């Protein structure tokens, strides 16, 4: 099982690049354990 450090998600008025958004999405998916859930199906 992969462990991911906790991370803070905060609202900001700054723009987020596409790469930054994808990096956040990956961290969230890792934190939720998507790969482990997918392997069980």
C-alpha positions as CSV (number, residue, x, y, z in Angstrom):
1,X,0.0,0.0,0.0
2,X,1.3,3.4,-0.9
3,X,1.4,6.1,1.7
4,X,1.1,9.8,0.9
5,X,1.8,12.7,3.2
6,X,-1.2,14.8,4.1
7,X,-1.5,17.9,2.1
8,X,-3.5,21.1,2.5
9,X,-5.9,22.3,-0.2
10,X,-6.8,26.0,0.1
11,X,-8.7,28.5,-1.9
12,X,-6.6,31.1,-3.6
13,X,-7.1,34.0,-6.0
14,X,-4.0,32.9,-7.9
15,X,-4.2,31.1,-11.2
16,X,-3.4,27.4,-11.3
17,X,-1.6,26.0,-14.3
18,X,-2.8,22.8,-16.0
19,X,0.2,21.0,-14.7
20,X,-0.4,22.2,-11.2
21,X,-4.0,21.1,-11.4
22,X,-2.9,17.6,-12.6
23,X,-0.4,17.3,-9.8
24,X,-3.1,18.2,-7.3
25,X,-5.4,15.6,-8.8
26,X,-2.7,12.9,-8.7
27,X,-2.0,13.7,-5.0
28,X,-5.7,13.5,-4.2
29,X,-6.1,10.2,-6.1
30,X,-3.1,8.8,-4.3
31,X,-4.4,9.9,-1.0
32,X,-7.8,8.3,-1.7
33,X,-6.1,5.0,-2.7
34,X,-7.5,4.9,-6.2
35,X,-4.9,2.4,-7.4
36,X,-5.6,0.0,-4.6
37,X,-9.3,0.2,-5.2
38,X,-8.8,-0.3,-8.9
39,X,-6.7,-3.4,-8.3
40,X,-9.5,-5.0,-6.2
41,X,-12.0,-4.9,-9.1
